[in-house]
Amino acid sequence: MLLFKKNPFGHYLIFKKWLIRYMGIMTHRRYRGFNNLKIEGSEIIKDLPDNNILFVSNHQTYFADVVAMFHVFNACLTGRIDSIKNIGYIWNPKLNIYYVAAKETMKAGLLPRILSYAGSISIERTWREKGKEINRKVNFSDITNIGKALNDGWVVTFPQGTTNPFKPIRKGTAHIIKTFRPTVVPIVIDGFRRSFDKKGIMIKKRDILQSMTIKKPLKIDYDNDSVEKIIEKLEYAIEQHSSFLKVISIEEIEIQEKLNKNREF
């Protein structure tokens, strides 16, 4: 009976369902109204198994990115391909979707604490805390919890561990992949940094085209691919390899040259 059923982390599913419904209704216009979310490749979602799926993505805000993914995943599962039109899809949401987030972020205020009930796997970052560089040992209970979530359903992670672009991918993600052998689905997002504040709560600018591209699962040899090889595959898959930075720089130069020519005329 759903009323008393809990997930592996002790959260009542009935509460989680109503929370996702409410947050989905409250946030829908952020991606289809104030701004527009362009989605590509979401047909991949409907064919995925019910568990042991790891979504890896670049990161632009604390919360808006993952909320958008909740919308896209649930919309696709109800037959809406590359669209979040008609909010009705949120009435019966998939309840075994989780996302990895820094423990300090999820404890910073009432709203993050509420959002954590929707599926947060809070972990202690080993390299940074409260804006300062640290060197902390891995908390193995965090790894265990990610494995528990993968065993139950889908997990979203941002392997760079920061909203700053083109930062190194953390080795922990590669270790998780080699340990639990999930199907790894890359996602590339853009536009969220321009439309939201850093936390992804306040709308900073309207009429911004946001984009989300869901790619085919990565081909990974869990036994023979090294941690470094997996990291390189992730960097290319979520378009955070240094080679993409060069492409962006060239595009910016070309845009600036066109603007200069227009000014001359």
C-alpha positions as CSV (number, residue, x, y, z in Angstrom):
1,M,0.0,0.0,0.0
2,L,1.5,3.3,-1.2
3,L,0.4,5.1,2.0
4,F,2.9,3.3,4.1
5,K,5.5,2.2,1.6
6,K,9.0,3.7,1.9
7,N,12.0,3.8,-0.4
8,P,15.4,2.4,0.6
9,F,16.2,5.7,2.4
10,G,13.1,5.6,4.6
11,H,11.2,8.3,2.8
12,Y,7.4,7.7,2.5
13,L,6.5,7.4,-1.2
14,I,3.1,9.1,-0.8
15,F,4.9,12.2,0.6
16,K,7.5,12.1,-2.2
17,K,4.7,11.8,-4.8
18,W,2.8,14.8,-3.6
19,L,6.0,16.8,-3.2
20,I,7.0,16.1,-6.8
21,R,3.5,16.9,-8.0
22,Y,3.5,20.3,-6.2
23,M,7.1,21.2,-7.2
24,G,6.4,20.2,-10.8
25,I,3.3,22.4,-11.0
26,M,5.2,25.3,-9.4
27,T,8.2,25.1,-11.7
28,H,6.7,24.2,-15.0
29,R,6.5,27.7,-16.4
30,R,10.2,28.1,-15.7
31,Y,10.9,25.8,-18.7
32,R,7.7,26.4,-20.7
33,G,6.6,29.9,-20.2
34,F,9.1,32.4,-18.8
35,N,11.7,30.5,-20.8
36,N,11.6,27.7,-23.3
37,L,13.3,24.4,-22.9
38,K,14.5,22.7,-26.2
39,I,14.8,18.9,-25.7
40,E,16.5,16.5,-27.9
41,G,16.9,12.7,-27.6
42,S,14.4,12.0,-24.9
43,E,13.1,9.0,-26.7
44,I,16.0,7.2,-25.1
45,I,14.4,7.6,-21.7
46,K,11.3,5.4,-22.4
47,D,13.4,2.4,-23.3
48,L,15.6,2.4,-20.2
49,P,15.3,-0.3,-17.6
50,D,13.7,0.6,-14.2
51,N,17.0,0.7,-12.3
52,N,20.8,0.9,-12.4
53,I,20.8,3.9,-14.7
54,L,23.3,6.7,-14.0
55,F,22.7,10.0,-15.8
56,V,25.8,12.2,-16.0
57,S,25.6,15.8,-16.9
58,N,27.3,19.1,-16.9
59,H,26.1,21.5,-14.2
60,Q,24.9,25.1,-14.3
61,T,22.8,25.8,-11.3
62,Y,22.2,24.0,-8.0
63,F,18.6,23.0,-8.5
64,A,17.1,24.2,-11.8
65,D,19.1,21.6,-13.8
66,V,17.8,18.5,-11.9
67,V,14.3,19.9,-11.7
68,A,14.2,20.2,-15.5
69,M,15.4,16.6,-15.7
70,F,12.5,15.4,-13.5
71,H,10.1,17.2,-15.9
72,V,11.7,15.7,-19.0
73,F,12.0,12.2,-17.6
74,N,8.4,12.0,-16.4
75,A,7.0,13.7,-19.6
76,C,8.8,11.1,-21.8
77,L,7.6,8.2,-19.7
78,T,4.0,9.3,-20.4
79,G,4.6,9.5,-24.1
80,R,5.7,13.1,-24.6
81,I,8.9,12.9,-26.7
82,D,11.1,16.0,-26.6
83,S,8.3,18.0,-25.0
84,I,7.0,18.9,-21.5
85,K,3.7,20.2,-22.9
86,N,0.7,19.6,-20.7
87,I,1.7,19.3,-17.0
88,G,-0.6,16.3,-16.5
89,Y,2.5,14.0,-16.8
90,I,3.5,15.0,-13.3
91,W,0.4,13.5,-11.6
92,N,1.9,10.0,-11.5
93,P,5.7,10.7,-11.4
94,K,8.5,8.1,-11.3
95,L,9.4,7.8,-7.6
96,N,12.7,6.1,-7.9
97,I,14.7,9.0,-9.4
98,Y,17.5,10.2,-7.2
99,Y,20.2,12.9,-7.6
100,V,23.6,13.3,-6.1
101,A,24.1,16.6,-4.2
102,A,26.6,18.1,-1.8
103,K,25.5,17.7,1.8
104,E,26.3,21.3,2.7
105,T,24.1,22.5,-0.2
106,M,21.1,20.4,0.9
107,K,21.3,21.7,4.4
108,A,21.5,25.4,3.5
109,G,18.0,26.5,4.2
110,L,14.5,25.2,4.4
111,L,13.8,24.8,0.6
112,P,16.9,22.6,0.0
113,R,15.9,20.4,2.9
114,I,12.4,20.0,1.4
115,L,13.9,19.3,-2.0
116,S,16.2,16.6,-0.5
117,Y,13.0,14.5,0.2
118,A,12.3,14.4,-3.5
119,G,15.4,12.2,-4.0
120,S,18.6,13.8,-2.9
121,I,21.6,11.5,-2.1
122,S,23.6,13.9,0.0
123,I,27.4,13.3,0.0
124,E,30.3,15.0,1.7
125,R,32.6,16.6,-0.9
126,T,36.2,15.5,-0.4
127,W,37.8,18.6,-2.2
128,R,35.7,21.6,-1.1
129,E,33.5,22.8,1.7
130,K,32.1,26.3,2.4
131,G,34.1,27.8,-0.4
132,K,37.4,26.5,0.8
133,E,39.7,23.8,-0.6
134,I,40.0,20.8,1.6
135,N,41.4,17.3,1.5
136,R,38.9,14.9,3.1
137,K,38.8,11.1,2.8
138,V,36.0,9.5,0.9
139,N,33.0,8.7,3.1
140,F,32.2,5.1,2.1
141,S,28.7,5.4,3.4
142,D,28.1,7.9,0.6
143,I,29.2,5.4,-2.0
144,T,27.0,2.8,-0.4
145,N,24.0,5.1,-0.6
146,I,24.6,5.8,-4.3
147,G,24.8,2.0,-4.9
148,K,21.5,1.6,-3.0
149,A,19.9,4.3,-5.1
150,L,21.1,2.6,-8.4
151,N,19.8,-0.7,-7.2
152,D,16.4,0.9,-6.7
153,G,16.2,3.2,-9.7
154,W,17.8,6.1,-11.6
155,V,20.5,8.4,-10.4
156,V,21.5,11.8,-11.7
157,T,25.0,13.0,-11.0
158,F,27.1,16.0,-12.0
159,P,30.6,14.5,-12.1
160,Q,32.4,17.9,-12.1
161,G,30.9,18.7,-8.7
162,T,30.6,22.4,-9.5
163,T,28.6,24.7,-11.7
164,N,31.7,26.2,-13.2
165,P,32.2,24.9,-16.8
166,F,35.2,22.9,-18.0
167,K,36.3,21.8,-14.5
168,P,37.9,18.4,-14.1
169,I,35.6,15.4,-13.6
170,R,36.0,13.8,-10.2
171,K,37.5,10.3,-10.1
172,G,34.7,9.2,-7.7
173,T,32.2,9.0,-10.6
174,A,34.5,6.7,-12.6
175,H,34.9,4.5,-9.5
176,I,31.2,4.3,-9.0
177,I,30.8,3.3,-12.6
178,K,33.4,0.5,-12.3
179,T,31.9,-0.7,-9.0
180,F,28.2,-0.8,-9.8
181,R,28.3,-1.1,-13.6
182,P,25.3,1.1,-14.4
183,T,24.1,2.0,-17.8
184,V,25.6,5.5,-18.2
185,V,23.4,8.1,-20.0
186,P,25.0,11.5,-20.8
187,I,23.1,14.7,-20.7
188,V,24.2,18.1,-22.0
189,I,22.4,21.2,-20.8
190,D,22.8,24.9,-21.7
191,G,21.0,28.2,-21.0
192,F,20.3,27.5,-17.3
193,R,23.2,29.7,-16.2
194,R,21.7,32.6,-18.1
195,S,18.1,32.2,-17.1
196,F,18.6,31.4,-13.3
197,D,20.7,32.6,-10.4
198,K,23.4,30.2,-9.2
199,K,21.0,28.3,-6.9
200,G,18.6,27.9,-9.7
201,I,15.7,29.3,-7.7
202,M,15.3,32.9,-8.8
203,I,14.6,33.7,-12.5
204,K,17.4,36.0,-13.6
205,K,16.4,36.6,-17.2
206,R,13.4,35.7,-19.3
207,D,13.0,34.5,-22.9
208,I,16.2,32.5,-22.7
209,L,16.4,29.3,-24.8
210,Q,17.4,26.5,-22.5
211,S,18.5,23.2,-24.0
212,M,18.8,19.6,-22.9
213,T,20.3,16.9,-25.1
214,I,20.0,13.3,-23.9
215,K,22.6,11.1,-25.6
216,K,22.8,7.3,-26.2
217,P,24.3,5.3,-23.3
218,L,28.1,5.2,-23.2
219,K,30.0,2.1,-24.3
220,I,32.1,1.2,-21.2
221,D,34.3,-1.9,-20.6
222,Y,33.8,-2.1,-16.9
223,D,36.6,-4.6,-16.5
224,N,39.3,-3.1,-18.8
225,D,38.6,0.6,-19.0
226,S,40.8,2.5,-16.6
227,V,39.5,5.3,-14.3
228,E,41.3,7.8,-16.6
229,K,39.7,6.3,-19.7
230,I,36.2,6.5,-18.2
231,I,36.8,10.1,-17.2
232,E,37.9,11.0,-20.7
233,K,34.7,9.3,-22.1
234,L,32.6,11.3,-19.7
235,E,34.4,14.6,-20.6
236,Y,33.6,14.1,-24.3
237,A,30.1,12.8,-23.6
238,I,29.0,15.8,-21.6
239,E,31.0,18.2,-23.8
240,Q,33.3,19.4,-21.0
241,H,36.6,18.2,-22.6
242,S,39.1,21.0,-23.2
243,S,38.7,20.6,-26.9
244,F,35.1,22.0,-26.6
245,L,36.5,25.1,-24.9
246,K,38.6,25.8,-28.0
247,V,35.5,25.4,-30.2
248,I,33.5,27.9,-28.0
249,S,36.4,30.4,-28.1
250,I,36.5,30.2,-32.0
251,E,32.7,30.8,-32.1
252,E,33.0,33.8,-29.8
253,I,35.7,35.3,-32.0
254,E,33.6,34.8,-35.1
255,I,30.6,36.4,-33.4
256,Q,32.7,39.4,-32.3
257,E,34.1,39.8,-35.9
258,K,30.6,39.9,-37.3
259,L,29.5,42.5,-34.7
260,N,32.6,44.6,-35.6
261,K,31.7,44.4,-39.3
262,N,28.2,45.5,-38.6
263,R,29.4,48.5,-36.6
264,E,31.6,49.5,-39.6
265,F,28.6,49.7,-41.8
